[in-house]
Amino acid sequence: MKTVIRNGHILDTATMKMGEAQTVTIEDGVIVEVGGTPGTGADHDIDAKGGFVLPGLIDAHVHFRLATLDFSKLASWTEVEYGIAMTRLARETLARGFTTVRDIGGDVSGLMRAIRTGAIPGPRIFHAGRMLSQTGGHADAEGGPRPVPTCACEMRHTAFGIVADGVEAVRKAARHNLRDGVDFIKIHVSGGVATPSDPLDSIQYTPEEIRTVVQEAEHRHTYVAAHAYSPQSISMAVENGVHTIEHGNLLDADAAAKMAKANAVLVPTLVTYIAMQEVGKQLGLPQTNIDKNKVVADAGIASLEIAKAAGVTMGFGTDLIGETQGMQNREFTIRAQALTPADILHAMYVVNPQIMRLEGKAGVIAPGAAGDIVIANANPLDDINVLADPAKNFTHILQAGSPVSR
């Protein structure tokens, strides 16, 4: 299949400059030429009409398995019900222009297979599989009292995570995930908003446990991502080899300096806290969670400013749950309170492909890259809010050269 896009200004994501109008030629899902004369015989011949041709959008922190904010449903749904809900979320994500995502917690292997085989539409997914958590940690998602374990090495799991305590248990959990083919490993080193039982400022796991997971990941030539809010948990994680810090809302200057020194990447996810403020209560989010959410929401913009001042590399994520995932594109507007359009686009188009091991394949319009394209009617370098309203501002979305139904 051949697709030709004519008369579009092409974003150079290496320099963050918008070029003159050119032609992009895509064959069999891959960009084969930028500029030049494409000839005839295209299956799809698109006139961009002076619009702005961008690579497909990339989100480095999504959760398709967290398919609703109603946690009672998360605990009781069958796999069929999960499949229906995740299919809808994947289809809608693609229709917002996000052609590549990093799913950072939960079993999405069936969803990935369905997308890969063409059974359903959805983005390319780079995944962590089940998250690792200590007992009582942020991914210890089973409610109510639990029997006392018969040994320290006993592990539990759900479709969301593996509860593992101690060096040998976390080693086993990491190896199990890697055996299952995950792209990287996700751990939790601080409390979180979405779980009621772990205080937000709690520090989870120990340096020894973290180093063990990092070692196992490195042996498979990949890395560890860590959910972390507090400066103490962030510092502990990066000092023991964690590569990406997810969220980081309570970051301070000292922790930011340690991140920069370690070449660690911060993936902020500010829109999820706004979403939970706006609709969490009516969707059944408990008051305990709402109270914790306010703490991290209030600190979000400052964390971007602290990270930028320290020279911390930042990616682009959203972390929206279930019914709130339709707010995904609002992350662009929120970040604009602290960052320039070029900063935000660099995070999405340059840093995200690096942490997904997709350099040259995603985030760039060049020969050899995937034919994932968004055509906008205005230049996001002038106003990043162009990307915040895809229904209004995107004239075309292409995945592997094929138009996406919206």
CORCORMO-V521312 format. One record per residue. RES is the residue in one small letter. PHI is phi in degrees with one decimal (none if undefined). Layout:
BEGIN
[[RES:PHI] [RES:PHI]]
END
This chain:
BEGIN
[[m:none] [k:-122.0] [t:-126.3] [v:-122.6] [i:-114.3] [r:-112.4] [n:62.3] [g:-117.3] [h:-75.2] [i:-104.2] [l:-77.4] [d:-89.9] [t:-76.8] [a:-73.9] [t:-106.9] [m:54.9] [k:-127.0] [m:-92.8] [g:-90.7] [e:-70.3] [a:-63.0] [q:-141.5] [t:-108.8] [v:-115.3] [t:-115.4] [i:-120.6] [e:-129.0] [d:51.7] [g:85.9] [v:-123.7] [i:-67.8] [v:-111.6] [e:-157.5] [v:-121.5] [g:89.1] [g:76.4] [t:-114.8] [p:-77.3] [g:77.4] [t:-114.5] [g:86.6] [a:-76.6] [d:-72.1] [h:-130.5] [d:-117.1] [i:-111.2] [d:-94.1] [a:-72.1] [k:54.8] [g:79.6] [g:-73.3] [f:-117.0] [v:-93.8] [l:-121.1] [p:-63.5] [g:-55.3] [l:-68.7] [i:-133.0] [d:-116.4] [a:-92.3] [h:-153.3] [v:-125.5] [h:-139.6] [f:-70.4] [r:-67.9] [l:-81.7] [a:-89.0] [t:-158.6] [l:-82.2] [d:-82.4] [f:-66.2] [s:-66.6] [k:-70.1] [l:-57.2] [a:-83.1] [s:-122.3] [w:-61.6] [t:-81.8] [e:-63.2] [v:-62.8] [e:-63.9] [y:-61.0] [g:-60.0] [i:-62.9] [a:-66.3] [m:-69.2] [t:-60.2] [r:-63.7] [l:-63.3] [a:-66.1] [r:-62.7] [e:-70.1] [t:-61.0] [l:-62.7] [a:-70.5] [r:-89.7] [g:101.4] [f:-87.9] [t:-93.0] [t:-138.6] [v:-139.2] [r:-113.3] [d:-86.1] [i:-111.6] [g:162.8] [g:122.6] [d:-77.3] [v:-122.4] [s:-62.0] [g:-66.9] [l:-63.0] [m:-61.8] [r:-64.6] [a:-64.1] [i:-68.9] [r:-63.4] [t:-87.2] [g:84.8] [a:-67.7] [i:-140.4] [p:-81.0] [g:176.8] [p:-77.3] [r:-64.5] [i:-120.5] [f:-105.8] [h:-130.0] [a:-99.2] [g:68.3] [r:-68.1] [m:-75.6] [l:-99.2] [s:-144.4] [q:-77.2] [t:-57.5] [g:77.8] [g:-91.0] [h:-68.7] [a:-106.3] [d:-84.4] [a:-93.8] [e:-78.4] [g:-82.5] [g:77.1] [p:-68.7] [r:-121.1] [p:-60.1] [v:-68.1] [p:-60.7] [t:-84.8] [c:-152.8] [a:-68.2] [c:-90.1] [e:-64.8] [m:-120.5] [r:-125.5] [h:-150.9] [t:-129.8] [a:-69.9] [f:-98.7] [g:-158.2] [i:-117.8] [v:-92.9] [a:-141.0] [d:-123.1] [g:93.8] [v:-58.7] [e:-70.4] [a:-68.0] [v:-69.4] [r:-62.5] [k:-62.9] [a:-63.5] [a:-62.7] [r:-65.5] [h:-62.7] [n:-60.1] [l:-64.5] [r:-59.8] [d:-76.1] [g:92.2] [v:-66.2] [d:-87.2] [f:-163.2] [i:-119.4] [k:-113.5] [i:-125.4] [h:-118.6] [v:-120.2] [s:-148.7] [g:-66.1] [g:-138.6] [v:-79.0] [a:-79.6] [t:-111.9] [p:-83.7] [s:-97.5] [d:-111.6] [p:-57.3] [l:-58.1] [d:-91.5] [s:-68.9] [i:-103.0] [q:-118.5] [y:67.9] [t:-116.2] [p:-54.6] [e:-65.1] [e:-65.8] [i:-63.2] [r:-61.0] [t:-64.8] [v:-64.5] [v:-60.4] [q:-61.1] [e:-63.8] [a:-64.5] [e:-63.7] [h:-64.2] [r:-104.7] [h:61.2] [t:-138.3] [y:-143.8] [v:-116.2] [a:-106.2] [a:-130.8] [h:-69.3] [a:-157.1] [y:-112.6] [s:-78.4] [p:-57.9] [q:-64.1] [s:-70.8] [i:-62.0] [s:-61.8] [m:-59.0] [a:-64.3] [v:-72.4] [e:-69.1] [n:-114.3] [g:101.7] [v:-66.0] [h:-91.7] [t:-122.2] [i:-104.4] [e:-94.8] [h:86.0] [g:69.1] [n:-60.3] [l:-96.7] [l:-51.5] [d:-119.3] [a:-62.6] [d:-66.5] [a:-64.7] [a:-64.0] [a:-62.7] [k:-67.4] [m:-62.6] [a:-61.7] [k:-63.2] [a:-85.1] [n:57.3] [a:-79.9] [v:-112.1] [l:-97.1] [v:-114.8] [p:-68.4] [t:-143.1] [l:-75.4] [v:-65.2] [t:-63.1] [y:-75.0] [i:-64.9] [a:-61.4] [m:-69.2] [q:-64.2] [e:-79.5] [v:-129.0] [g:-57.4] [k:-63.7] [q:-70.5] [l:-93.1] [g:97.7] [l:-69.1] [p:-62.3] [q:-60.6] [t:-57.0] [n:-69.0] [i:-62.3] [d:-64.6] [k:-66.6] [n:-60.0] [k:-61.3] [v:-61.1] [v:-77.7] [a:-63.2] [d:-65.7] [a:-96.3] [g:-60.5] [i:-63.9] [a:-61.1] [s:-64.0] [l:-64.8] [e:-64.7] [i:-64.9] [a:-63.1] [k:-64.2] [a:-63.1] [a:-87.0] [g:78.2] [v:-75.7] [t:-70.7] [m:-122.1] [g:-98.6] [f:-129.7] [g:-142.1] [t:-131.3] [d:64.5] [l:-75.4] [i:-112.0] [g:49.4] [e:-61.8] [t:-88.4] [q:-64.9] [g:-65.9] [m:-88.3] [q:-48.4] [n:-71.9] [r:-67.7] [e:-56.6] [f:-61.6] [t:-66.3] [i:-63.6] [r:-64.9] [a:-63.7] [q:-69.6] [a:-129.1] [l:-126.4] [t:-79.0] [p:-55.3] [a:-64.1] [d:-59.2] [i:-67.0] [l:-67.4] [h:-62.0] [a:-58.0] [m:-78.0] [y:-92.3] [v:-110.1] [v:-71.9] [n:-56.3] [p:-60.5] [q:-64.6] [i:-79.0] [m:-101.8] [r:58.5] [l:-123.7] [e:-58.3] [g:82.6] [k:-108.5] [a:-131.1] [g:79.8] [v:-149.1] [i:-108.5] [a:-160.8] [p:-54.2] [g:96.4] [a:-81.9] [a:-61.9] [g:-81.0] [d:-98.7] [i:-137.2] [v:-120.5] [i:-110.0] [a:-107.0] [n:-90.1] [a:-147.9] [n:-86.2] [p:-67.4] [l:-69.6] [d:-85.3] [d:-150.9] [i:-62.8] [n:-64.4] [v:-54.6] [l:-81.3] [a:-81.8] [d:-132.6] [p:-64.6] [a:-62.2] [k:-85.9] [n:-109.6] [f:-99.3] [t:-84.5] [h:-145.4] [i:-129.3] [l:-121.3] [q:-121.0] [a:51.0] [g:84.5] [s:-101.9] [p:-61.2] [v:-94.1] [s:-72.9] [r:-126.1]]
END
